[in-house]
Amino acid sequence: MPDSTSPPNLIFIITDQQRFDTINALGFPHVDTPHLDRLVREGVTFTNCHVTAPSCAPSRASLFTGQYPHTNGILKNADRWTRSWIEDLAGAGYHCVNAGKMHTFPFTTDCGFHERYVVENKDRFLEGRYFFDEWDKALAARGMVKQQRELYRQRADYREKLGAFTWDLDADMQSDHFTGNLAQWWVKTHPVESPLFLQIGFPGPHPPYDPTPEALAPYADREVPLQPVTAEDLSNQPKAYQGMRVHNHEVDHDSVVHLLDPTEEQRKDQRRHYLANMTMIDTKVGEILESLEAQGYLENSVVVFTSDHGDCLTDHGHSQKWTMYEQVTRVPLIVWAPDGRFGDGGRKIDDLVSLFDVGPTLLELAGCEVPGHFAAKSLVPALESDPEWSGRDCVFAEHPRDGNFTTADYQTMVRTRDWKLVRIDGSDALDGESEGLLFDLVNDPGEQRNRWDDPEAATEKAALLERMLGWRLETGRESAAWSAPFR
């Protein structure tokens, strides 16, 4: 294995659809995450990290290209995505391995990896319905039929469960157990002499929310906090969001039938399943770290843990993602390294950062040149406590009409530390006109009062719309040199 002067091994762990408020050590005692707590205590946590898109593939493609969705052209799931900065790591001598979810399209494109062991969504129904990933093959080898939408629909309570079910087949065949074990198998059996880039993609806690019965048991009667869904919040949402609520009630995305007015107990039951799934993932993270340490990788490694976006879990009356609320756009981001490489453990950085900033960070840590066309910015100065570093003035996210956000053409978010604006263009309910959200995050951190039409907030609204326009113009210009060879 490389000595301490060698480039560090890079261990990049990504969950799917994990909210920020799901790690005990970050102030959320209702969830059990002892191994992630260790990473928080010993590492650096960015507490204000936001995604560039509120759904899987565009968020991940942005993360792995350093470009926003509107500049890399990967705007929604199943948009073709085959290139990434992993190619730069491979070119610099890293052995690049993926175990679990990446959500490239096609699913099996190498995307710069030397080895891929693909595990995709738990419940594929739109794209990739008949794709057999490593998990499907393992289930078939045991003669099992995966728990999925067609089977869940046979349950008498299917439309009442909000996607919350238990995994009732062999426990080691649950997708997150399987992925965690797959990663451990690779670490234990595939020694490499070159530095390692290992991306581990857990399919959970994305729905169906399916912990094993054993994992759910400690949460059975646990009190979990719920944000109240108020009449004011619902009535003042954009027509496009109101329409999406109805759409998600009519269509069972990812085995979730959204309820327009769930009971408190239904909401808690869904959240307990979700948090139990997080504890399962946490257990596997701990086992993976043990395996890396036993094989000598961990002594010269940087471990990054994050997620591609969050989940409303009925907050604001919404199902899953596709909106721009904090529950969706804000994700955990933890960076850990041994021996105080990044200073004292337990440091928390509250400045605004964007999830795709992880890309140039890993490239810089590997000694690679960060491409000049990147819109993403390295976080290494923050990790090294550079007094000149101050984070982003604002972060952006975007999402087009697709099979889930069906009620408008496009939505774009700009968020500063104090304000958030979401502009929605091409709203069906308004004959194509724009509408939106505007929140004063200082006085309304729960995003309960939409001030889009409030004349007293007109100055802030105008300033944020101006920032949004400048961002689109600037990023389009900066990405031109990168996109030219592909024309």
C-alpha positions in Angstrom: 0.0 0.0 0.0 1.1 3.6 -0.6 3.0 5.3 2.3 1.9 8.6 3.8 3.7 10.6 1.1 1.6 9.0 -1.6 -1.6 10.5 -2.9 -4.4 9.6 -0.5 -6.9 6.9 -1.2 -10.3 8.6 -1.8 -13.3 6.9 -0.4 -16.5 8.5 -1.6 -19.8 7.3 0.0 -23.0 8.6 -1.5 -26.5 7.8 -0.2 -29.6 8.4 -2.1 -32.3 10.8 -0.9 -30.9 11.5 2.6 -32.0 14.6 4.4 -29.6 16.7 6.4 -31.5 16.0 9.7 -30.5 12.3 9.8 -27.3 12.2 11.7 -27.4 12.2 15.5 -24.1 14.1 16.0 -25.4 17.0 13.9 -28.1 17.7 16.5 -30.8 15.1 15.7 -31.1 12.6 18.6 -34.1 10.8 17.1 -31.8 8.8 14.8 -29.1 6.3 15.7 -25.9 6.8 13.6 -22.9 6.0 15.7 -20.4 5.5 12.8 -21.4 8.7 11.0 -21.2 10.4 14.4 -17.6 9.3 14.6 -16.9 10.9 11.2 -18.5 14.1 12.4 -16.5 14.1 15.7 -13.2 13.4 14.0 -13.7 15.2 10.6 -15.1 18.4 9.1 -18.8 18.9 8.4 -20.2 21.4 5.9 -23.6 22.2 7.5 -24.9 24.3 4.6 -24.3 22.2 1.5 -27.0 22.3 -1.2 -27.5 20.3 -4.4 -27.7 21.6 -7.9 -30.8 19.6 -8.8 -33.6 18.0 -6.7 -33.5 14.6 -8.3 -31.0 11.8 -8.8 -29.3 11.8 -12.2 -29.0 15.5 -12.7 -27.6 16.0 -9.2 -25.1 13.2 -9.7 -24.1 14.2 -13.2 -23.5 17.8 -12.0 -21.5 16.4 -9.1 -19.3 14.3 -11.4 -18.8 16.8 -14.2 -18.3 20.1 -12.2 -21.0 21.7 -14.4 -24.6 22.8 -13.7 -27.4 20.7 -15.3 -28.1 23.5 -17.9 -24.5 23.5 -19.0 -23.8 19.7 -19.1 -27.2 19.0 -20.6 -28.1 16.3 -18.1 -31.4 17.7 -16.7 -33.3 14.6 -15.7 -33.1 10.9 -15.1 -32.3 8.8 -18.3 -30.6 11.8 -20.0 -27.4 10.3 -21.5 -24.5 10.6 -19.1 -21.2 8.8 -19.9 -18.3 11.2 -18.9 -16.9 12.4 -15.6 -13.9 13.7 -13.8 -13.2 10.1 -12.7 -11.4 9.9 -16.0 -8.9 12.5 -14.6 -8.3 10.4 -11.5 -7.7 7.3 -13.6 -5.3 9.3 -15.8 -3.4 10.3 -12.7 -2.8 6.7 -11.7 -5.8 6.0 -9.4 -7.5 2.7 -9.6 -11.2 3.7 -9.8 -13.9 1.4 -8.5 -17.7 1.8 -8.2 -19.7 -0.4 -5.9 -23.4 0.5 -5.9 -25.4 3.3 -7.4 -24.1 6.0 -9.7 -27.2 6.5 -11.9 -25.2 7.0 -15.1 -27.1 6.4 -18.3 -26.6 3.9 -19.7 -26.3 2.4 -16.3 -23.2 0.4 -17.2 -21.1 3.0 -18.9 -17.6 3.1 -17.4 -17.6 6.8 -16.8 -13.9 6.6 -16.0 -14.1 3.6 -13.7 -11.8 0.6 -14.1 -14.4 -1.6 -12.4 -18.1 -1.2 -11.8 -20.4 -3.3 -9.7 -23.7 -1.6 -10.5 -26.6 -1.5 -8.1 -29.4 0.8 -9.2 -32.8 2.1 -7.8 -34.6 -0.3 -5.6 -37.9 0.0 -7.6 -37.1 0.7 -11.2 -40.3 1.2 -13.3 -39.7 4.0 -15.9 -36.1 3.7 -17.1 -34.2 0.4 -16.7 -37.2 -1.6 -15.7 -35.7 -4.8 -17.2 -32.0 -4.1 -16.4 -30.5 -6.8 -14.2 -27.9 -5.2 -11.8 -25.6 -7.0 -9.4 -28.4 -7.1 -6.7 -31.0 -8.5 -9.1 -28.5 -11.3 -10.1 -27.8 -12.1 -6.5 -31.5 -12.3 -5.7 -32.2 -14.5 -8.7 -29.3 -16.8 -7.7 -31.2 -17.5 -4.5 -34.5 -18.0 -6.3 -36.0 -14.8 -4.9 -38.2 -12.2 -6.5 -37.3 -8.7 -5.5 -39.9 -6.7 -3.5 -41.1 -4.1 -5.9 -44.0 -2.1 -7.1 -46.0 -4.9 -8.8 -45.9 -6.9 -5.6 -46.5 -4.0 -3.2 -49.6 -3.1 -5.2 -51.1 -6.5 -4.1 -51.2 -5.4 -0.5 -54.5 -4.2 0.9 -52.8 -1.3 2.6 -50.6 -0.3 -0.3 -52.3 3.1 -0.8 -52.1 4.0 2.9 -48.5 3.2 3.7 -46.7 6.2 2.0 -44.1 3.7 0.7 -43.1 2.4 4.1 -42.7 -1.4 4.1 -40.3 -3.9 5.7 -37.8 -5.9 3.8 -39.1 -9.4 4.4 -36.7 -11.5 2.3 -33.2 -12.5 3.6 -31.8 -9.6 5.5 -28.4 -9.6 3.7 -30.4 -9.2 0.4 -31.8 -5.8 1.4 -30.3 -3.3 -1.1 -28.2 -1.3 1.4 -27.0 -4.5 3.2 -26.1 -5.9 -0.2 -24.3 -2.8 -1.4 -22.3 -2.5 1.9 -21.3 -6.1 1.8 -20.4 -5.8 -1.9 -18.0 -2.9 -1.0 -16.5 -4.9 1.8 -15.9 -7.9 -0.5 -14.0 -5.7 -2.9 -11.9 -4.1 -0.3 -11.0 -7.5 1.3 -10.2 -9.4 -2.0 -8.9 -6.9 -4.5 -5.5 -5.4 -3.4 -4.1 -2.7 -5.6 -0.7 -1.0 -5.6 -1.9 2.3 -7.0 -4.0 4.8 -5.0 -7.6 3.8 -4.8 -10.7 5.8 -5.7 -13.7 3.9 -4.3 -17.2 5.2 -4.8 -19.9 3.4 -2.8 -23.4 4.3 -3.7 -26.1 3.2 -1.3 -29.6 2.9 -2.8 -31.3 4.0 0.4 -32.9 5.7 2.1 -34.6 6.3 -1.2 -38.1 4.7 -1.3 -39.5 2.2 -1.0 -38.6 2.9 2.7 -37.8 -0.8 3.4 -35.7 -1.5 6.5 -35.6 -5.1 7.8 -37.9 -5.8 10.7 -34.9 -6.1 13.0 -33.7 -2.6 12.0 -37.2 -1.1 12.4 -37.8 -2.6 15.8 -35.8 0.1 17.8 -37.9 2.8 16.1 -41.3 1.2 16.6 -42.5 3.6 19.3 -39.9 6.3 18.9 -41.0 9.9 18.9 -39.8 11.6 15.7 -40.2 15.3 15.0 -42.6 16.4 12.3 -42.9 19.8 10.8 -46.6 20.8 10.8 -48.2 21.1 7.4 -50.2 24.4 7.6 -53.1 25.6 5.6 -51.2 28.9 4.9 -48.2 27.0 3.5 -50.4 24.8 1.2 -52.6 27.6 -0.1 -49.7 29.9 -0.9 -47.6 27.4 -2.8 -47.2 27.9 -6.5 -49.9 26.3 -8.6 -47.3 24.0 -10.1 -46.4 22.6 -6.7 -50.1 22.2 -5.8 -50.6 20.3 -9.0 -47.6 18.1 -8.3 -49.1 17.2 -4.9 -52.1 15.8 -6.7 -50.0 14.1 -9.4 -48.0 12.3 -6.7 -51.3 11.1 -5.1 -52.5 9.7 -8.4 -49.2 8.0 -9.5 -47.2 5.7 -7.3 -43.6 6.9 -7.9 -41.1 4.5 -6.3 -43.9 2.5 -4.6 -45.0 5.7 -2.8 -48.6 6.7 -3.0 -48.7 10.2 -1.7 -51.6 11.1 0.6 -52.9 14.7 0.5 -53.9 14.7 4.1 -52.0 11.9 6.0 -52.6 11.3 9.7 -49.8 12.1 12.1 -49.3 8.4 12.7 -49.0 7.7 9.0 -46.3 10.4 8.7 -44.5 9.1 11.8 -44.6 5.5 10.4 -43.1 6.6 7.2 -40.3 8.6 8.9 -39.5 5.7 11.3 -39.0 3.4 8.3 -36.8 6.0 6.7 -34.7 6.5 9.8 -34.3 2.8 10.4 -33.0 2.5 6.8 -30.5 5.2 7.7 -29.3 3.3 10.7 -28.8 0.2 8.5 -26.6 2.3 6.2 -24.7 3.7 9.1 -23.9 0.2 10.3 -22.5 -0.7 6.8 -20.4 2.5 6.8 -18.8 1.3 10.0 -18.1 -2.1 8.6 -16.6 -0.6 5.4 -14.3 1.6 7.5 -13.2 -1.4 9.5 -12.5 -3.3 6.3 -10.5 -0.4 4.8 -8.5 -0.2 8.0 -7.8 -3.9 8.1 -6.5 -3.8 4.6 -4.2 -0.8 5.2 -6.1 1.7 3.1 -7.5 3.9 5.8 -4.1 5.1 7.2 -3.7 7.3 4.1 -7.3 8.0 3.0 -9.8 10.8 2.7 -13.4 9.7 3.3 -16.2 11.9 2.0 -19.8 11.1 2.9 -22.8 12.9 1.3 -26.1 12.4 -0.5 -27.5 13.4 -3.9 -30.6 15.2 -2.5 -33.1 14.9 0.4 -36.8 14.0 0.8 -39.8 16.0 2.0 -41.3 13.0 3.7 -44.7 14.8 3.7 -43.2 18.1 5.0 -44.9 21.0 3.1 -47.4 18.4 2.0 -45.1 16.9 -0.5 -43.7 13.5 -1.4 -40.1 12.8 -2.0 -38.0 15.4 -4.0 -38.6 17.5 -7.1 -39.2 20.7 -5.0 -36.7 23.3 -3.7 -37.5 23.1 0.0 -34.6 22.8 2.4 -35.6 19.2 3.2 -34.7 18.4 -0.5 -31.8 20.8 -1.4 -29.8 20.6 1.8 -27.7 17.4 2.3 -25.0 16.2 4.8 -21.4 16.6 3.7 -18.6 15.2 5.9 -14.9 15.0 5.1 -12.7 12.7 7.3 -9.0 11.9 7.3 -6.8 10.3 9.9 -4.2 12.0 12.1 -5.6 15.5 12.1 -4.9 16.1 8.4 -7.6 18.8 8.4 -7.0 20.1 11.9 -9.0 19.5 15.1 -11.9 17.0 14.7 -15.5 18.1 15.0 -15.1 21.3 13.0 -18.3 22.5 11.4 -18.3 25.0 8.5 -21.6 26.9 8.1 -20.7 28.8 4.9 -22.7 28.0 1.8 -21.3 25.3 -0.5 -22.6 23.4 -3.4 -22.6 19.6 -3.6 -20.7 19.6 -6.9 -17.8 21.4 -5.1 -16.8 17.9 -3.9 -15.5 17.1 -7.4 -12.6 19.7 -7.6 -11.9 19.0 -3.9 -11.2 15.3 -4.6 -9.2 16.2 -7.7 -7.0 18.7 -5.8 -6.5 16.2 -3.0 -5.3 13.7 -5.6 -2.9 16.2 -7.1 -4.8 16.6 -10.3 -5.3 19.9 -12.1 -8.9 21.1 -11.7 -10.3 21.9 -15.2 -10.7 25.6 -15.8 -14.2 25.2 -17.1 -15.6 23.9 -13.8 -18.3 25.9 -12.2 -17.6 23.9 -9.1 -15.0 25.2 -6.6 -12.6 23.2 -4.5 -13.2 23.0 -0.7 -9.6 22.3 0.1 -9.0 25.8 1.4 -11.9 25.4 3.8 -10.6 22.0 4.9 -7.2 23.6 5.5 -8.6 26.6 7.4 -7.5 29.1 4.8 -8.6 32.5 6.3 -9.2 33.8 2.8 -11.9 31.2 2.1 -15.5 32.3 2.8 -17.8 30.0 0.9 -20.3 30.9 -1.8 -22.4 34.1 -1.8 -25.3 32.0 -3.1 -26.1 28.5 -4.4 -28.3 27.5 -7.3 -30.4 24.5 -8.3 -32.7 23.8 -11.3 -35.1 21.1 -12.7 -37.1 20.8 -15.8 -40.5 19.2 -16.5 -40.2 15.4 -16.4 -42.3 12.4 -15.4 -42.5 13.6 -11.8 -42.5 17.4 -12.0 -45.3 17.5 -14.6 -46.9 20.8 -14.0 -44.5 23.4 -15.3 -41.6 23.7 -17.7 -38.7 24.7 -15.4 -37.9 25.7 -11.9 -34.7 27.5 -10.8 -33.6 28.2 -7.2 -31.2 30.8 -5.9 -30.4 30.8 -2.2 -28.3 33.1 -0.1 -27.7 32.8 3.6 -30.7 34.9 4.3 -33.2 34.4 1.4 -34.3 31.8 -1.1 -36.1 32.4 -4.4 -37.6 29.8 -6.7 -38.8 30.9 -10.1 -41.1 28.5 -11.9 -41.5 29.1 -15.6 -44.2 27.7 -17.9 -46.7 26.8 -15.2 -49.7 24.9 -16.8 -52.2 26.4 -14.4 -51.2 29.9 -15.4 -51.1 29.4 -19.2 -47.3 29.3 -19.2 -46.7 32.3 -17.0 -44.0 32.3 -14.2 -44.7 32.0 -10.5 -42.6 31.1 -7.5 -41.5 31.0 -3.9 -39.7 33.6 -1.8 -38.6 32.9 1.7 -37.0 35.1 4.4 -34.8 32.3 5.9 -33.8 34.4 8.9 -37.3 35.0 10.2 -38.9 31.9 8.5 -36.4 29.1 8.5 -39.2 26.5 8.1 -40.2 28.1 4.8 -43.8 28.5 5.9 -44.6 32.0 4.5 -44.3 32.5 0.7 -43.5 36.1 0.0 -43.4 35.9 -3.8 -46.3 38.4 -4.1 -45.5 40.5 -1.0 -44.7 44.1 -2.0 -42.7 44.5 1.2 -40.2 41.9 -0.2 -40.1 43.3 -3.7 -36.6 44.6 -3.3 -35.2 41.2 -2.2 -37.1 39.5 -5.0 -35.7 41.8 -7.7 -32.2 41.4 -6.4 -32.4 37.6 -6.4 -33.9 37.5 -9.9 -31.0 39.6 -11.0 -28.6 37.2 -9.5 -30.3 34.3 -11.2 -30.0 36.0 -14.6 -26.3 36.8 -14.0 -25.7 33.2 -13.1 -27.3 31.8 -16.3 -25.3 34.2 -18.4 -22.0 33.7 -16.6 -22.2 29.9 -16.5 -23.2 29.7 -20.2 -20.2 31.8 -21.2 -17.7 29.9 -19.0 -18.9 26.5 -20.2 -18.6 27.4 -23.9 -15.0 26.2 -24.3 -15.9 22.9 -22.6 -18.9 22.2 -24.7 -17.4 23.3 -28.0 -15.6 19.9 -28.8 -18.9 18.1 -28.4 -20.8 20.1 -31.1 
